[in-house]
Amino acid sequence: MSDTSGKQQNTAAFYGQAVASFAVAMAATAIGIVKLHADAWVRAFLGIAVLYLVTSAFTLAKVIRDRQEAAERPFHPFEKL
């Protein structure tokens, strides 16, 4: 009897592609802000805005994932963590 939780696992290639894509997007945005012909305070504002957007996106993704996982199975207080 095997213990399968039914949880999908991503492949290492998919994970690597997601990390690389995120790194390229952040690097391109940072380079674009640094090379922008504007005052330093404008570039700083855009940098903070990008960081805020990224952290908000991670938080939203986590909240959505947690809601989906909570809806998939009921809570059992004596379940192994």
Short mmCIF file of the C-alpha atoms (twelve columns), coordinates in Angstrom:
data_MODEL
# 
_entry.id   MODEL 
# 
loop_
_atom_site.group_PDB 
_atom_site.id 
_atom_site.type_symbol 
_atom_site.label_atom_id 
_atom_site.label_alt_id 
_atom_site.label_comp_id 
_atom_site.label_asym_id 
_atom_site.label_seq_id 
_atom_site.Cartn_x 
_atom_site.Cartn_y 
_atom_site.Cartn_z 
_atom_site.pdbx_PDB_model_num 
ATOM 1  C CA . MET A 1  0.000   0.000  0.000   1 
ATOM 2  C CA . SER A 2  1.565   3.267  -1.057  1 
ATOM 3  C CA . ASP A 3  0.953   6.615  0.575   1 
ATOM 4  C CA . THR A 4  0.115   9.050  -2.207  1 
ATOM 5  C CA . SER A 5  -1.207  12.417 -1.203  1 
ATOM 6  C CA . GLY A 6  -2.334  13.320 -4.715  1 
ATOM 7  C CA . LYS A 7  -0.315  16.512 -4.581  1 
ATOM 8  C CA . GLN A 8  1.231   17.486 -7.899  1 
ATOM 9  C CA . GLN A 9  4.982   18.010 -7.942  1 
ATOM 10 C CA . ASN A 10 6.651   20.345 -10.412 1 
ATOM 11 C CA . THR A 11 9.688   19.135 -12.323 1 
ATOM 12 C CA . ALA A 12 13.137  20.546 -11.651 1 
ATOM 13 C CA . ALA A 13 13.177  22.024 -15.165 1 
ATOM 14 C CA . PHE A 14 9.918   23.902 -14.571 1 
ATOM 15 C CA . TYR A 15 11.212  25.203 -11.248 1 
ATOM 16 C CA . GLY A 16 14.490  26.284 -12.861 1 
ATOM 17 C CA . GLN A 17 12.657  28.018 -15.692 1 
ATOM 18 C CA . ALA A 18 10.444  29.908 -13.225 1 
ATOM 19 C CA . VAL A 19 13.438  31.045 -11.159 1 
ATOM 20 C CA . ALA A 20 15.412  32.059 -14.257 1 
ATOM 21 C CA . SER A 21 12.438  33.941 -15.689 1 
ATOM 22 C CA . PHE A 22 11.954  35.823 -12.425 1 
ATOM 23 C CA . ALA A 23 15.662  36.689 -12.255 1 
ATOM 24 C CA . VAL A 24 15.726  37.945 -15.857 1 
ATOM 25 C CA . ALA A 25 12.599  40.046 -15.331 1 
ATOM 26 C CA . MET A 26 13.952  41.624 -12.143 1 
ATOM 27 C CA . ALA A 27 17.357  42.278 -13.734 1 
ATOM 28 C CA . ALA A 28 15.804  43.841 -16.840 1 
ATOM 29 C CA . THR A 29 13.577  46.063 -14.708 1 
ATOM 30 C CA . ALA A 30 16.500  47.118 -12.510 1 
ATOM 31 C CA . ILE A 31 18.668  47.926 -15.542 1 
ATOM 32 C CA . GLY A 32 15.808  49.873 -17.099 1 
ATOM 33 C CA . ILE A 33 15.342  51.939 -13.946 1 
ATOM 34 C CA . VAL A 34 19.084  52.596 -13.552 1 
ATOM 35 C CA . LYS A 35 19.469  53.636 -17.220 1 
ATOM 36 C CA . LEU A 36 16.382  55.856 -17.117 1 
ATOM 37 C CA . HIS A 37 17.163  59.504 -17.817 1 
ATOM 38 C CA . ALA A 38 15.443  60.925 -14.753 1 
ATOM 39 C CA . ASP A 39 16.307  62.347 -11.358 1 
ATOM 40 C CA . ALA A 40 17.543  60.007 -8.652  1 
ATOM 41 C CA . TRP A 41 14.327  60.374 -6.640  1 
ATOM 42 C CA . VAL A 42 12.264  59.223 -9.641  1 
ATOM 43 C CA . ARG A 43 14.445  56.141 -10.084 1 
ATOM 44 C CA . ALA A 44 14.281  55.443 -6.335  1 
ATOM 45 C CA . PHE A 45 10.488  55.734 -6.391  1 
ATOM 46 C CA . LEU A 46 10.251  53.312 -9.311  1 
ATOM 47 C CA . GLY A 47 12.601  50.881 -7.548  1 
ATOM 48 C CA . ILE A 48 10.499  50.901 -4.386  1 
ATOM 49 C CA . ALA A 49 7.329   50.494 -6.482  1 
ATOM 50 C CA . VAL A 50 8.795   47.423 -8.218  1 
ATOM 51 C CA . LEU A 51 9.805   45.864 -4.895  1 
ATOM 52 C CA . TYR A 52 6.332   46.517 -3.484  1 
ATOM 53 C CA . LEU A 53 4.735   44.958 -6.560  1 
ATOM 54 C CA . VAL A 54 6.925   41.841 -6.287  1 
ATOM 55 C CA . THR A 55 6.234   41.310 -2.579  1 
ATOM 56 C CA . SER A 56 2.508   41.851 -3.152  1 
ATOM 57 C CA . ALA A 57 2.515   39.291 -5.965  1 
ATOM 58 C CA . PHE A 58 4.253   36.699 -3.754  1 
ATOM 59 C CA . THR A 59 1.789   37.344 -0.942  1 
ATOM 60 C CA . LEU A 60 -1.205  37.060 -3.279  1 
ATOM 61 C CA . ALA A 61 0.113   33.790 -4.733  1 
ATOM 62 C CA . LYS A 62 0.585   32.362 -1.231  1 
ATOM 63 C CA . VAL A 63 -2.913  33.397 -0.119  1 
ATOM 64 C CA . ILE A 64 -4.481  31.833 -3.220  1 
ATOM 65 C CA . ARG A 65 -2.488  28.624 -2.725  1 
ATOM 66 C CA . ASP A 66 -3.450  28.429 0.954   1 
ATOM 67 C CA . ARG A 67 -7.142  28.889 0.113   1 
ATOM 68 C CA . GLN A 68 -6.998  26.166 -2.528  1 
ATOM 69 C CA . GLU A 69 -5.240  23.764 -0.169  1 
ATOM 70 C CA . ALA A 70 -7.760  24.495 2.594   1 
ATOM 71 C CA . ALA A 71 -10.654 23.818 0.225   1 
ATOM 72 C CA . GLU A 72 -9.154  20.512 -0.960  1 
ATOM 73 C CA . ARG A 73 -9.330  18.686 2.338   1 
ATOM 74 C CA . PRO A 74 -10.942 19.222 5.697   1 
ATOM 75 C CA . PHE A 75 -8.889  19.991 8.778   1 
ATOM 76 C CA . HIS A 76 -8.051  17.031 11.020  1 
ATOM 77 C CA . PRO A 77 -6.681  18.083 14.425  1 
ATOM 78 C CA . PHE A 78 -4.746  14.834 14.963  1 
ATOM 79 C CA . GLU A 79 -3.211  14.722 11.507  1 
ATOM 80 C CA . LYS A 80 0.556   14.395 11.157  1 
ATOM 81 C CA . LEU A 81 2.168   17.625 10.019  1 
# 
